[in-house]
Every structure is written in structure tokens, then in C-alpha cells.
């Protein structure tokens, strides 16, 4: 099965993002380095923190204002696995393990995300993610949240 077919299957699992602008997602999926702003947009919309009419800049600003542990970032700055992990755990209000609870930050958020199966174990918290990797992790995180909420 081709990578493109797999990516569209992941997109199908992202029911909160169903009304997203397809052009935005198509461009994002083809990026070699996912950008912080678009990832912030997908996360806050997927987590129902904001509606889909929010802009990428507004989404980035919202994430930075939430006090989730991010310093000032440019919207076009490449996104690292640890940053996405931190964003997802906070946006979806998912609890982490002991070290994440004590220390927080991208490193321990990434360790928690890897434990949850959002990333392969050979990835690093400092890995610059591709667009499809962001969508895959977001899909897995949203599914875990829906299971949690159903119980």
C-alpha cells in the first residue's frame, strides 16, 4: 500500500478535523519538515480548543499563551517530536508518567508519547517531523483521548 493511501487512512481517523481545508492538509502532508504553526493549528482544532476558522498565526499564539512550556517560536520553524508531544499531552489533557508529571518539558513528553505508541521507539525527541508524522501522532493521540472519554 502506498504512503499516500496510508496517509489518507490516517486522515479518515481524524474525525474532529473532518471539516479542515483539504488544501492545507495536502500541502502539510508533503512537507519534509512540518512547521510549528500548522501543527499548532491542527492540534488546537483537533482538540476542540479552537474552531477551524482560526488562522495558523492565531493558533501558534494560542499555543504559546497557554503556558505549555514553549518559548517564542516562529510559525515556520520546524517542529520537533518533543514539541509535538508536549503540545498533544497538554491540548488533549492527557496525564503523563511520573517523570513527565515532575519535570514536564519536551523530553519527558516525548518519552510519554513514545510509551503511548505515537512515535516509533527509535525516534528522538529532537527529530524534525514530517507532515505525515504529525498527522499520524495526532490521530493516535485523539484516539486515546476518545477511549479515555468513553470510559
Backbone torsions as a table, in degrees:
resi	resn	phi	psi	omega
1	UNK	NA	136.8	-176.1
2	UNK	-73.7	159.9	179.5
3	UNK	-62.3	-39.0	-178.9
4	UNK	-63.4	-40.1	178.1
5	UNK	-64.7	-42.9	178.0
6	UNK	-61.6	-40.6	180.0
7	UNK	-64.4	-39.5	178.9
8	UNK	-68.4	-30.8	174.7
9	UNK	-65.2	-40.4	176.7
10	UNK	-63.8	-40.6	178.9
11	UNK	-62.1	-35.9	178.3
12	UNK	-63.4	-28.4	179.7
13	UNK	-78.0	-11.7	-177.2
14	UNK	-92.2	67.7	-176.4
15	UNK	-57.8	-34.8	178.4
16	UNK	-66.8	-19.8	-178.5
17	UNK	-98.4	12.5	-172.8
18	UNK	-58.3	-33.3	-176.2
19	UNK	-92.3	9.9	-178.2
20	UNK	-62.9	157.9	175.2
21	UNK	-69.1	115.2	-177.2
22	UNK	-61.5	-34.5	179.7
23	UNK	-63.2	-41.5	178.2
24	UNK	-60.4	-45.2	-178.4
25	UNK	-68.8	-40.6	178.3
26	UNK	-59.2	-45.5	179.4
27	UNK	-65.2	-42.8	-178.3
28	UNK	-62.9	-40.4	-179.2
29	UNK	-64.0	-27.8	-177.1
30	UNK	-89.2	-4.5	-178.0
31	UNK	-73.1	136.2	174.7
32	UNK	-73.6	-30.8	177.6
33	UNK	-129.7	111.7	178.6
34	UNK	-64.0	141.5	-179.4
35	UNK	-97.4	151.6	-176.5
36	UNK	-60.0	-42.9	-175.2
37	UNK	-64.1	-48.2	-179.7
38	UNK	-66.9	-38.6	177.5
39	UNK	-63.5	-41.8	177.6
40	UNK	-60.4	-42.3	178.3
41	UNK	-59.5	-50.3	-178.6
42	UNK	-62.3	-38.6	-178.9
43	UNK	-69.9	-48.0	-176.8
44	UNK	-69.2	-32.1	176.1
45	UNK	-74.0	-43.3	178.5
46	UNK	-63.1	-32.4	179.9
47	UNK	-86.6	1.1	-178.8
48	UNK	62.1	30.4	174.8
49	UNK	-82.6	-32.1	178.7
50	UNK	-140.2	159.5	177.4
51	UNK	-89.8	171.9	-172.8
52	UNK	-70.2	-7.2	178.7
53	UNK	-80.5	-8.6	178.6
54	UNK	-65.6	147.1	177.5
55	UNK	-87.8	167.1	178.0
56	UNK	-62.0	-42.8	179.2
57	UNK	-63.3	-41.5	178.4
58	UNK	-65.3	-38.6	178.6
59	UNK	-64.8	-43.3	177.9
60	UNK	-61.1	-45.7	179.6
61	UNK	-62.3	-40.3	178.0
62	UNK	-61.2	-44.6	178.9
63	UNK	-63.5	-42.9	-179.7
64	UNK	-67.2	-34.2	-179.7
65	UNK	-76.2	-18.7	-177.2
66	UNK	-71.6	-7.3	179.9
67	UNK	59.8	47.2	178.7
68	UNK	-92.9	6.0	176.7
69	UNK	103.1	15.3	178.9
70	UNK	-98.2	141.3	171.3
71	UNK	-89.9	175.9	179.9
72	UNK	-56.1	129.3	-179.3
73	UNK	-133.6	147.6	174.4
74	UNK	-82.9	144.6	-178.7
75	UNK	-59.7	-32.8	-177.4
76	UNK	-88.7	-0.5	179.9
77	UNK	-65.4	137.7	179.1
78	UNK	-59.9	144.0	-178.3
79	UNK	-95.4	132.8	178.4
80	UNK	-100.3	157.2	-176.4
81	UNK	-59.8	-39.2	178.6
82	UNK	-64.4	-38.2	178.7
83	UNK	-66.3	-43.8	178.0
84	UNK	-64.0	-40.4	178.7
85	UNK	-59.9	-45.5	179.0
86	UNK	-63.0	-42.9	179.4
87	UNK	-62.5	-45.2	-177.9
88	UNK	-67.5	-45.4	-179.6
89	UNK	-60.8	-39.7	-179.9
90	UNK	-74.6	-47.2	-177.0
91	UNK	-63.7	-38.3	-177.6
92	UNK	-92.4	1.2	178.9
93	UNK	52.7	47.7	177.5
94	UNK	-97.1	132.0	-179.9
95	UNK	-77.0	146.2	178.0
96	UNK	-105.0	-176.9	178.1
97	UNK	-75.5	-172.7	-175.5
98	UNK	-59.6	-50.6	-176.7
99	UNK	-65.9	-38.0	176.4
100	UNK	-65.4	-40.2	179.6
101	UNK	-64.3	-36.9	-178.6
102	UNK	-79.2	-44.3	-170.5
103	UNK	-110.0	-25.9	-178.6
104	UNK	59.9	-157.6	176.4
105	UNK	84.2	166.0	-175.7
106	UNK	-63.1	-36.3	-177.8
107	UNK	-62.6	-52.5	-178.5
108	UNK	-72.4	-29.6	174.2
109	UNK	-64.5	-41.0	178.2
110	UNK	-64.6	-42.2	178.2
111	UNK	-59.2	-40.9	177.7
112	UNK	-66.1	-42.7	179.9
113	UNK	-63.4	-39.3	177.9
114	UNK	-66.4	-42.3	176.7
115	UNK	-59.3	-37.5	-179.7
116	UNK	-77.9	-8.2	177.2
117	UNK	89.4	15.3	179.7
118	UNK	-75.6	-26.6	179.9
119	UNK	-133.1	151.4	173.6
120	UNK	-64.6	153.0	-175.6
121	UNK	-67.3	-19.2	-179.4
122	UNK	-85.8	-2.8	177.0
123	UNK	-74.3	159.9	176.0
124	UNK	-112.9	154.0	176.4
125	UNK	-63.6	-20.9	-177.2
126	UNK	-95.5	1.1	-179.8
127	UNK	-63.7	131.5	173.6
128	UNK	-81.1	122.1	-173.5
129	UNK	-83.9	152.3	170.9
130	UNK	-89.9	162.7	-178.7
131	UNK	-56.7	-43.8	-178.1
132	UNK	-67.0	-28.7	178.2
133	UNK	-69.4	-35.2	176.5
134	UNK	-64.7	-46.8	179.7
135	UNK	-61.8	-41.2	179.7
136	UNK	-63.0	-46.6	179.8
137	UNK	-66.0	-41.5	178.5
138	UNK	-62.3	-41.6	178.4
139	UNK	-61.3	-45.8	179.6
140	UNK	-64.7	-41.2	-179.4
141	UNK	-66.1	-42.9	179.0
142	UNK	-64.1	-36.9	177.6
143	UNK	-65.2	-42.7	178.6
144	UNK	-64.4	-38.1	177.7
145	UNK	-65.7	-40.6	-179.7
146	UNK	-66.3	-35.2	175.6
147	UNK	-66.3	-43.3	177.7
148	UNK	-60.6	-45.3	-177.8
149	UNK	-68.7	-26.7	-179.4
150	UNK	-75.6	-20.8	-178.3
151	UNK	-90.6	NA	NA
